[in-house]
Amino acid sequence: MKAFVLTQLKCPLQLEERDGLVPGPGEAVIALQAAALNRRDYWITQGMYPGIQLPIVLGSDGAGVVTHVGEGVPQDLLQRQVIINPGWNWGDREAVHGNAFRILGMPDDGTFAGEVRVPAAYVAAKPEHLSWQEAAALPLAGVTAYRAVFTQGRLQPGERVLISGVGGGVATFALQYALAAGATVVVTSSSAEKIEKAIQLGATAGFDYTVEGWHKQLLAEQEPIDLIIDSAGGDGYANLLDAAAPGGRIVNYGATAGPPKKLDLFKVFWKQLHLAGSTMGSPDDFAGMLAFVSQHKIKPIVDEVFSLADGNEAMERMKHSRQFGKLVIAHQT
Ligand SMILES: NC(=O)c1ccc[n+]([C@@H]2O[C@H](COP(=O)([O-])OP(=O)(O)OC[C@H]3O[C@@H](n4cnc5c(N)ncnc54)[C@H](OP(=O)(O)O)[C@@H]3O)[C@@H](O)[C@H]2O)c1
């Protein structure tokens, strides 16, 4: 089988020919139809992730057909069309994952390959309304957005939501979920084109976060925000504290722009804000996400599809944040 391998940090990934995978006890081997990129894959190529082990097949997201099962796995899993929950060993607490938590695609070989081997417990039926490419785009970003919006964000219908950096893979899911749950959604982006796309999907307004004072314009035109979903942090985080309504919630699942240099705690306590963190999701979050996506027939927004051989082009597109939604690698056409 073909595998797209990171052998050296800050270097292009290499296409290799490898032996087919054999499942161990409790495992399944999946012939992948498609995989998807996450910012995590890019961070790992740059050495910006703890505990990097090389060589590694990156990729946390995949969809395909179960071809082999190991000892103890029911035979009726064979030939099933599946997606993979990439968050393993969450642990006993819904509130937070435990120390043994790990993510498919480092240290375990991931989905940028013709086949992947995973514990059968993390295999789920592919949602029927999704194509292979859409299904591959769903798992990591889909569950991250679900936990941020619903489990940690506690979104209620009719609330006002702000999704920052809407072009991001997780952010586009957060936009779709909040709209499907009956919220009014505004977005920020560095790109007028991406704001326009978000408005076409149902956002009521968009603001360019690279423009100084964008949040003042928001507050001049609109009511303040009940729930903010952010993955950037950085100096722009101060604007989010202003945009939040008294008693509002801000959920961060990332810090692409780094930590804020200053955090105005006076605003935090005087407005009685709730600041929360969120990381991927528990098995319950994953099941809840699949049920929500199937109920509302939500289709992941696929920005562009690449072949495995062109995977470095996909990585380059992610590096420059050119995408709106998910970058997908199709293994089979
Ligand atoms: N904790 C978790 O479980 C988890 C899971 C997934 C991702 N993450 C983290 O979340 C972040 C996004 O991940 P992703 O996979 O969705 O990445 P992605 O698809 O590459 O999204 C990146 C987007 O972030 C936005 N952005 C960049 N700088 C920004 C800034 N200063 N202010 C506001 N928005 C900014 C941009 O939006 P525009 O193009 O619209 O400007 C960009 O397109 C990464 O830091 C990632 O590591 C964490």
The ligand as an SDF file (V2000), in Angstrom:
LIG
                    3D

 48 52  0  0  0  0  0  0  0  0999 V2000
   -8.0570   21.4610   21.0570 N   0  0  0  0  0  0  0  0  0  0  0  0
   -8.3960   20.6750   20.0370 C   0  0  0  0  0  0  0  0  0  0  0  0
   -8.8750   19.5670   20.1900 O   0  0  0  0  0  0  0  0  0  0  0  0
   -8.2090   21.1760   18.6590 C   0  0  0  0  0  0  0  0  0  0  0  0
   -8.8100   20.4960   17.5990 C   0  0  0  0  0  0  0  0  0  0  0  0
   -8.6810   21.0250   16.3210 C   0  0  0  0  0  0  0  0  0  0  0  0
   -7.9510   22.1960   16.1260 C   0  0  0  0  0  0  0  0  0  0  0  0
   -7.3480   22.7980   17.1860 N   0  0  0  0  0  0  0  0  0  0  0  0
   -6.5870   24.0420   17.0040 C   0  0  0  0  0  0  0  0  0  0  0  0
   -7.4920   25.0280   16.5090 O   0  0  0  0  0  0  0  0  0  0  0  0
   -6.8470   25.8450   15.5470 C   0  0  0  0  0  0  0  0  0  0  0  0
   -7.6010   25.7510   14.2270 C   0  0  0  0  0  0  0  0  0  0  0  0
   -7.5210   24.4200   13.7550 O   0  0  0  0  0  0  0  0  0  0  0  0
   -8.1650   23.9820   12.3480 P   0  0  0  0  0  0  0  0  0  0  0  0
   -7.7850   22.5630   12.1040 O   0  0  0  0  0  0  0  0  0  0  0  0
   -9.5950   24.3800   12.2790 O   0  0  0  0  0  0  0  0  0  0  0  0
   -7.2470   24.8960   11.4080 O   0  0  0  0  0  0  0  0  0  0  0  0
   -7.4220   25.5260   10.0060 P   0  0  0  0  0  0  0  0  0  0  0  0
   -8.4850   24.8270    9.2440 O   0  0  0  0  0  0  0  0  0  0  0  0
   -6.0730   25.6080    9.4360 O   0  0  0  0  0  0  0  0  0  0  0  0
   -7.9310   27.0170   10.3840 O   0  0  0  0  0  0  0  0  0  0  0  0
   -7.1040   28.0820   10.5400 C   0  0  0  0  0  0  0  0  0  0  0  0
   -7.9610   29.3800   10.5220 C   0  0  0  0  0  0  0  0  0  0  0  0
   -7.7180   30.1050   11.7180 O   0  0  0  0  0  0  0  0  0  0  0  0
   -8.0500   31.4490   11.4720 C   0  0  0  0  0  0  0  0  0  0  0  0
   -7.0880   32.3260   12.1130 N   0  0  0  0  0  0  0  0  0  0  0  0
   -5.7520   32.3280   11.9870 C   0  0  0  0  0  0  0  0  0  0  0  0
   -5.2230   33.3500   12.7040 N   0  0  0  0  0  0  0  0  0  0  0  0
   -6.2670   33.9940   13.2810 C   0  0  0  0  0  0  0  0  0  0  0  0
   -6.3870   35.1380   14.1220 C   0  0  0  0  0  0  0  0  0  0  0  0
   -5.3180   35.8380   14.5180 N   0  0  0  0  0  0  0  0  0  0  0  0
   -7.6240   35.4950   14.5500 N   0  0  0  0  0  0  0  0  0  0  0  0
   -8.7180   34.8080   14.1610 C   0  0  0  0  0  0  0  0  0  0  0  0
   -8.6680   33.7250   13.3480 N   0  0  0  0  0  0  0  0  0  0  0  0
   -7.4500   33.3370   12.9200 C   0  0  0  0  0  0  0  0  0  0  0  0
   -8.0030   31.6710    9.9530 C   0  0  0  0  0  0  0  0  0  0  0  0
   -9.3270   32.0110    9.5410 O   0  0  0  0  0  0  0  0  0  0  0  0
   -9.6120   32.9500    8.2760 P   0  0  0  0  0  0  0  0  0  0  0  0
   -8.9440   32.2780    7.1210 O   0  0  0  0  0  0  0  0  0  0  0  0
  -11.0930   32.9820    8.1860 O   0  0  0  0  0  0  0  0  0  0  0  0
   -9.0040   34.2920    8.5780 O   0  0  0  0  0  0  0  0  0  0  0  0
   -7.5550   30.3150    9.4300 C   0  0  0  0  0  0  0  0  0  0  0  0
   -8.1560   29.9860    8.1970 O   0  0  0  0  0  0  0  0  0  0  0  0
   -5.4010   25.3660   15.4890 C   0  0  0  0  0  0  0  0  0  0  0  0
   -4.6370   26.1370   16.4000 O   0  0  0  0  0  0  0  0  0  0  0  0
   -5.5020   23.9310   15.9710 C   0  0  0  0  0  0  0  0  0  0  0  0
   -4.2890   23.4570   16.5000 O   0  0  0  0  0  0  0  0  0  0  0  0
   -7.4600   22.3050   18.4440 C   0  0  0  0  0  0  0  0  0  0  0  0
  1  2  1  0
  2  3  2  0
  2  4  1  0
  4  5  1  0
  4 48  2  0
  5  6  2  0
  6  7  1  0
  7  8  2  0
  8  9  1  0
  8 48  1  0
  9 10  1  0
  9 46  1  0
 10 11  1  0
 11 12  1  0
 11 44  1  0
 12 13  1  0
 13 14  1  0
 14 15  2  0
 14 16  1  0
 14 17  1  0
 17 18  1  0
 18 19  2  0
 18 20  1  0
 18 21  1  0
 21 22  1  0
 22 23  1  0
 23 24  1  0
 23 42  1  0
 24 25  1  0
 25 26  1  0
 25 36  1  0
 26 27  1  0
 26 35  1  0
 27 28  2  0
 28 29  1  0
 29 30  1  0
 29 35  2  0
 30 31  1  0
 30 32  2  0
 32 33  1  0
 33 34  2  0
 34 35  1  0
 36 37  1  0
 36 42  1  0
 37 38  1  0
 38 39  2  0
 38 40  1  0
 38 41  1  0
 42 43  1  0
 44 45  1  0
 44 46  1  0
 46 47  1  0
M  CHG  2   8   1  16  -1
M  END
$$$$
